[in-house]
Amino acid sequence: MREQEDSGARGYRLAAMERLGRDVRRLRLECVDAAPLRFRSGQFVSVTAPGGLTRSYSMAAAPRADGGIELHVRLQPGGAFSEWLRRQAQPGDTLWLEGPYGDCVWREDSGAEWSLMLATGTGIAPLRAMLQQGLGVPGTRPVTLYWGGRNADDLYLLEEMRAWERERPGFRFEPVLSEAGPGWHGRRGFVQQAAAEDYPCLRAAEAYACGAPAMVDAARQLLSRECGLPEERFLADAFQPAVSAAPALEAMALSVRVADGGEQRLEVAASGSLMKALAAAGLMRGVCGGQAACGTCLVRVERDWLPRLPAMERAERRLLAALEAGDGHSRLACQIALHPRLQGLSVVIPG
């Protein structure tokens, strides 16, 4: 969910960059705009570096009074943003942030008796922000965090989490490694399996999952099916295209109307998502990578086409409700897979 009052990019200065573990960098950003972004713990932003490189990252710390933002970035081999951080980024550089996005946020009054958190890799970042907020409030419900990686190097905040467990009542931390060496004395395997083993009944809990999409999907199925976790209490944001490209490569026509009343007719491949087709035409820019988490790809669909579209999944329904766009005609373009049967599809991109 996007905070509508914060639409538009804000300028932030790269105040500091420090190493966290082998291949993770902590970016500390200071707002140089008149008004910093307002966000909720668990949300993410679209970050544009000098040269136009744009990526999405979650805030790794709860909102601060001075508007400062902390991000954790994993350096990817050959990644353009990663190479910029390695070779060019300097304190004082200006980054442009848009957002915030996402509805996987800390809920003060969720109705759950306790909270389960699952993270892999830098998926710890948004959960860390939630923990800073939630654990700092007296009477907060108990929280158990499972953080997983291949080896100990992936758990770059291991000592911080262990210290929080010692110092903060009601917080339990369980690190889990899938490829642990002989010197590891903690849990082995995968976070969702460890959680299901420890908590076979989750009817009174809520769960937050952030990290690898494979983990998020596996956790959603396992915890709901085997442990009784209510589906509406499973919250997650994962950055990966949600719609797989269809094998068909033939062309199809789209009719697109925009807010100023103009209309365009596009010839696109009958594969991939509607969002990708519209983005390629310069008509929109999806931020969350197709995870039904940001709402930037909202479209209105002509009535006659609605029955022919793929059925909505829970994540899309939830986001449309949060955006107050549940009028029966609105859809997320990232969740519409193009196919020859949608030849001539007509949509409106709202202003």
C-alpha positions as CSV (number, residue, x, y, z in Angstrom):
1,M,0.0,0.0,0.0
2,R,1.4,3.4,-0.9
3,E,1.1,6.4,1.4
4,Q,-0.7,8.7,-1.0
5,E,0.3,11.9,0.7
6,D,4.0,11.0,0.0
7,S,3.7,10.7,-3.8
8,G,6.7,12.0,-5.7
9,A,10.4,11.5,-5.3
10,R,12.4,12.8,-2.4
11,G,16.1,13.6,-2.4
12,Y,18.3,11.8,0.1
13,R,22.0,12.2,0.7
14,L,24.2,9.1,1.1
15,A,25.5,9.9,4.6
16,A,27.5,6.7,5.1
17,M,28.0,3.2,3.7
18,E,29.4,0.4,5.8
19,R,30.0,-3.3,5.4
20,L,27.7,-5.8,7.1
21,G,29.1,-9.2,6.5
22,R,30.6,-10.5,3.3
23,D,28.4,-9.0,0.7
24,V,25.8,-6.7,2.4
25,R,26.1,-2.9,2.7
26,R,24.3,-0.7,5.2
27,L,23.3,2.7,3.6
28,R,22.5,5.5,5.9
29,L,20.5,8.2,4.1
30,E,19.7,11.8,5.2
31,C,16.8,13.7,3.7
32,V,17.7,16.8,1.8
33,D,14.1,17.6,0.9
34,A,11.8,19.8,2.8
35,A,9.7,16.9,3.9
36,P,11.1,13.4,4.4
37,L,9.1,10.3,3.3
38,R,6.6,9.0,5.9
39,F,6.6,5.3,6.1
40,R,5.5,2.4,8.3
41,S,7.9,-0.3,9.6
42,G,8.0,-3.1,7.0
43,Q,7.5,-0.9,3.9
44,F,9.9,-0.4,1.0
45,V,10.9,2.3,-1.4
46,S,12.1,2.7,-5.0
47,V,15.7,4.0,-5.0
48,T,17.2,5.8,-8.0
49,A,20.9,6.3,-8.1
50,P,22.9,8.8,-10.2
51,G,22.6,7.6,-13.8
52,G,19.0,6.4,-13.4
53,L,19.6,3.0,-11.9
54,T,16.5,2.1,-9.9
55,R,15.9,-0.7,-7.4
56,S,13.5,-1.5,-4.5
57,Y,14.7,-1.9,-0.9
58,S,13.0,-2.2,2.4
59,M,13.7,0.2,5.3
60,A,15.8,-1.6,7.8
61,A,15.0,0.6,10.8
62,A,11.8,2.1,12.2
63,P,10.9,5.7,11.3
64,R,13.2,8.3,13.0
65,A,12.3,11.8,14.1
66,D,15.0,13.3,11.9
67,G,13.7,11.5,8.8
68,G,16.8,9.4,8.3
69,I,16.5,6.1,6.5
70,E,18.6,2.9,6.7
71,L,18.8,0.3,3.9
72,H,20.5,-3.0,3.6
73,V,21.7,-3.9,0.1
74,R,23.1,-7.3,-0.9
75,L,25.8,-6.9,-3.6
76,Q,24.9,-9.1,-6.5
77,P,27.6,-10.3,-8.9
78,G,27.3,-8.3,-12.1
79,G,24.4,-6.3,-10.8
80,A,24.3,-2.7,-12.1
81,F,23.3,-1.1,-8.8
82,S,25.8,-3.4,-6.9
83,E,28.6,-2.3,-9.2
84,W,27.7,1.4,-8.6
85,L,27.9,0.8,-4.9
86,R,31.2,-1.0,-5.2
87,R,33.0,1.3,-7.6
88,Q,31.4,4.8,-7.7
89,A,29.2,5.5,-4.7
90,Q,30.6,8.2,-2.4
91,P,29.2,9.9,0.8
92,G,27.3,13.0,-0.3
93,D,25.8,11.4,-3.4
94,T,22.1,12.1,-3.9
95,L,19.6,9.3,-4.2
96,W,16.0,9.7,-5.1
97,L,13.4,7.8,-3.2
98,E,9.8,7.1,-4.1
99,G,7.2,5.5,-2.0
100,P,6.6,4.1,0.5
101,Y,5.1,0.8,-0.8
102,G,3.9,-2.5,0.7
103,D,1.3,-3.6,3.2
104,C,3.4,-6.1,5.1
105,V,3.7,-3.8,8.0
106,W,3.7,-4.1,11.8
107,R,0.1,-4.2,13.1
108,E,-0.3,-2.9,16.6
109,D,-3.9,-4.4,17.0
110,S,-3.9,-7.5,14.9
111,G,-5.9,-9.6,17.2
112,A,-3.2,-12.3,17.3
113,E,-1.8,-13.5,20.6
114,W,1.8,-13.6,19.3
115,S,3.8,-12.9,16.1
116,L,5.9,-15.3,14.1
117,M,8.6,-13.8,11.8
118,L,10.4,-15.6,9.0
119,A,13.3,-14.1,7.1
120,T,16.1,-15.2,4.7
121,G,19.1,-13.1,3.8
122,T,18.4,-9.3,3.6
123,G,14.7,-10.1,4.2
124,I,15.7,-9.4,7.8
125,A,15.7,-5.7,7.0
126,P,11.9,-5.0,7.1
127,L,11.5,-7.3,10.1
128,R,14.2,-5.5,12.0
129,A,12.3,-2.3,11.5
130,M,9.1,-3.9,12.8
131,L,11.0,-5.3,15.8
132,Q,12.4,-1.9,16.6
133,Q,8.9,-0.5,16.6
134,G,7.1,-3.4,18.3
135,L,9.6,-4.4,20.9
136,G,9.9,-0.8,22.1
137,V,6.3,-0.7,23.3
138,P,5.4,-2.0,26.7
139,G,2.9,-4.9,26.5
140,T,3.7,-5.8,22.9
141,R,2.7,-9.4,22.1
142,P,5.5,-12.0,22.1
143,V,7.6,-12.3,18.9
144,T,9.6,-15.3,17.6
145,L,12.0,-14.7,14.7
146,Y,13.5,-17.4,12.5
147,W,16.3,-16.1,10.3
148,G,17.8,-18.4,7.7
149,G,20.7,-18.5,5.3
150,R,23.0,-21.0,3.6
151,N,25.9,-20.4,6.0
152,A,26.7,-18.2,9.0
153,D,28.1,-15.4,6.7
154,D,24.5,-14.8,5.5
155,L,23.3,-13.9,9.0
156,Y,25.0,-10.5,9.1
157,L,23.2,-9.3,12.2
158,L,23.5,-12.5,14.1
159,E,25.1,-10.9,17.2
160,E,22.6,-8.0,17.2
161,M,19.6,-10.4,17.2
162,R,21.2,-12.5,19.9
163,A,21.6,-9.4,22.0
164,W,18.0,-8.4,21.5
165,E,16.9,-11.8,22.6
166,R,18.8,-11.4,25.9
167,E,17.7,-7.8,26.5
168,R,14.1,-7.7,25.3
169,P,11.4,-9.7,27.1
170,G,9.1,-11.6,24.9
171,F,11.5,-11.9,22.0
172,R,12.8,-15.3,20.9
173,F,15.4,-15.6,18.1
174,E,16.2,-18.9,16.2
175,P,18.9,-18.8,13.5
176,V,18.7,-21.6,10.9
177,L,21.3,-22.6,8.3
178,S,20.6,-24.8,5.3
179,E,24.3,-25.6,4.5
180,A,25.9,-25.3,7.9
181,G,29.5,-26.3,8.5
182,P,30.6,-28.7,11.2
183,G,31.1,-25.9,13.7
184,W,27.5,-24.8,13.7
185,H,25.6,-25.7,16.8
186,G,22.2,-24.1,15.9
187,R,19.3,-25.3,13.8
188,R,19.7,-26.8,10.4
189,G,17.3,-26.8,7.5
190,F,14.8,-24.1,6.4
191,V,13.0,-21.5,8.5
192,Q,9.5,-22.5,7.6
193,Q,10.2,-26.1,8.5
194,A,11.8,-25.1,11.8
195,A,8.8,-22.9,12.7
196,A,6.3,-25.7,11.8
197,E,8.2,-28.2,14.0
198,D,8.3,-25.8,17.0
199,Y,4.7,-24.5,16.6
200,P,2.4,-27.2,15.1
201,C,-0.7,-25.0,16.0
202,L,-0.6,-21.4,14.8
203,R,-4.3,-20.6,15.0
204,A,-3.7,-17.8,17.5
205,A,-0.7,-16.4,15.7
206,E,0.1,-14.0,12.9
207,A,3.1,-14.5,10.6
208,Y,5.4,-12.1,8.7
209,A,7.6,-13.5,5.9
210,C,10.3,-11.6,4.0
211,G,13.0,-12.8,1.8
212,A,13.4,-15.4,-1.0
213,P,10.1,-15.8,-2.8
214,A,10.5,-19.6,-2.7
215,M,10.6,-19.4,1.1
216,V,7.6,-17.1,1.3
217,D,5.5,-19.4,-1.0
218,A,6.6,-22.5,0.9
219,A,5.9,-20.9,4.3
220,R,2.4,-19.7,3.2
221,Q,1.4,-23.2,2.2
222,L,3.0,-25.1,5.0
223,L,1.9,-22.9,7.9
224,S,-1.7,-22.5,6.6
225,R,-2.1,-26.2,5.6
226,E,-0.3,-28.0,8.4
227,C,-0.3,-25.5,11.3
228,G,-3.7,-23.9,11.0
229,L,-2.4,-20.3,10.5
230,P,-5.3,-18.2,9.3
231,E,-4.6,-17.0,5.7
232,E,-5.5,-13.4,6.4
233,R,-2.8,-13.4,9.1
234,F,0.1,-14.3,6.7
235,L,1.7,-11.1,5.6
236,A,4.6,-11.0,3.1
237,D,6.4,-8.9,0.5
238,A,8.8,-10.5,-1.9
239,F,10.6,-8.9,-4.9
240,Q,10.3,-11.1,-7.9
241,P,8.1,-11.1,-11.0
242,A,4.9,-12.9,-10.0
243,V,3.7,-13.7,-13.5
244,S,5.7,-16.1,-15.6
245,A,6.1,-15.5,-19.3
246,A,3.7,-17.6,-21.4
247,P,5.3,-19.7,-24.1
248,A,3.2,-18.0,-26.8
249,L,5.2,-15.4,-28.8
250,E,2.5,-14.2,-31.2
251,A,1.5,-10.5,-31.2
252,M,-1.7,-9.1,-29.8
253,A,-3.3,-5.7,-29.7
254,L,-4.1,-3.6,-26.6
255,S,-6.2,-0.5,-26.4
256,V,-4.9,1.9,-23.6
257,R,-6.5,5.1,-22.5
258,V,-4.7,7.5,-20.1
259,A,-5.8,10.1,-17.7
260,D,-5.7,13.0,-20.1
261,G,-8.2,11.2,-22.4
262,G,-5.6,10.1,-25.0
263,E,-5.8,6.6,-26.4
264,Q,-3.0,4.4,-27.7
265,R,-3.2,1.1,-29.6
266,L,-0.2,-1.1,-28.8
267,E,1.1,-4.3,-30.5
268,V,2.7,-6.5,-27.9
269,A,3.8,-10.0,-27.4
270,A,1.1,-12.3,-26.2
271,S,3.2,-13.4,-23.2
272,G,4.4,-12.0,-19.9
273,S,2.4,-9.6,-17.8
274,L,0.3,-6.6,-18.8
275,M,2.5,-4.5,-16.5
276,K,5.6,-5.4,-18.5
277,A,4.0,-4.6,-21.8
278,L,2.8,-1.2,-20.5
279,A,6.2,-0.5,-18.9
280,A,7.9,-1.3,-22.2
281,A,5.7,1.3,-23.9
282,G,6.6,3.9,-21.3
283,L,3.1,4.1,-19.8
284,M,3.9,2.9,-16.3
285,R,6.7,1.7,-14.0
286,G,6.0,-1.2,-11.7
287,V,8.0,-0.9,-8.5
288,C,7.5,-4.1,-6.5
289,G,8.5,-6.5,-9.4
290,G,5.0,-8.0,-9.8
291,Q,4.3,-8.9,-6.2
292,A,1.0,-7.1,-5.9
293,A,2.6,-4.9,-3.2
294,C,2.8,-1.3,-4.4
295,G,-0.2,-0.4,-6.5
296,T,1.7,1.6,-9.1
297,C,0.4,-0.7,-11.9
298,L,-3.3,-0.1,-11.1
299,V,-5.6,-0.1,-14.2
300,R,-9.3,0.0,-14.8
301,V,-10.7,-2.7,-17.1
302,E,-13.6,-2.3,-19.4
303,R,-16.6,-4.3,-18.1
304,D,-16.8,-6.7,-21.0
305,W,-13.2,-7.9,-20.4
306,L,-13.5,-8.6,-16.7
307,P,-14.8,-12.2,-17.0
308,R,-11.9,-13.1,-19.3
309,L,-9.1,-12.1,-17.0
310,P,-7.3,-14.4,-14.5
311,A,-9.0,-14.7,-11.2
312,M,-7.6,-12.4,-8.4
313,E,-5.3,-13.9,-5.8
314,R,-5.6,-12.9,-2.2
315,A,-2.6,-10.5,-2.3
316,E,-4.2,-8.5,-5.2
317,R,-7.6,-8.4,-3.4
318,R,-6.0,-7.2,-0.2
319,L,-4.0,-4.4,-1.9
320,L,-7.0,-3.2,-4.0
321,A,-9.0,-3.0,-0.8
322,A,-6.2,-1.0,0.9
323,L,-6.1,1.4,-2.1
324,E,-9.9,1.7,-1.9
325,A,-10.0,0.5,-5.5
326,G,-12.3,-2.5,-4.9
327,D,-14.9,-1.2,-7.3
328,G,-15.0,-4.3,-9.5
329,H,-13.3,-2.7,-12.4
330,S,-9.8,-2.1,-11.0
331,R,-7.0,-4.7,-11.4
332,L,-3.2,-4.8,-11.0
333,A,-1.5,-5.0,-14.4
334,C,1.3,-7.1,-12.9
335,Q,-1.3,-9.9,-12.1
336,I,-2.7,-10.1,-15.6
337,A,-0.9,-12.6,-17.8
338,L,-1.2,-11.7,-21.5
339,H,-2.5,-14.5,-23.8
340,P,-3.9,-14.6,-27.3
341,R,-7.4,-14.9,-25.9
342,L,-7.0,-11.3,-24.6
343,Q,-6.6,-10.0,-28.1
344,G,-8.0,-6.4,-28.1
345,L,-8.0,-6.0,-24.3
346,S,-9.0,-2.4,-23.4
347,V,-7.8,-0.8,-20.2
348,V,-7.6,2.7,-18.6
349,I,-4.5,4.0,-16.7
350,P,-6.0,6.3,-14.0
351,G,-4.2,9.6,-13.3
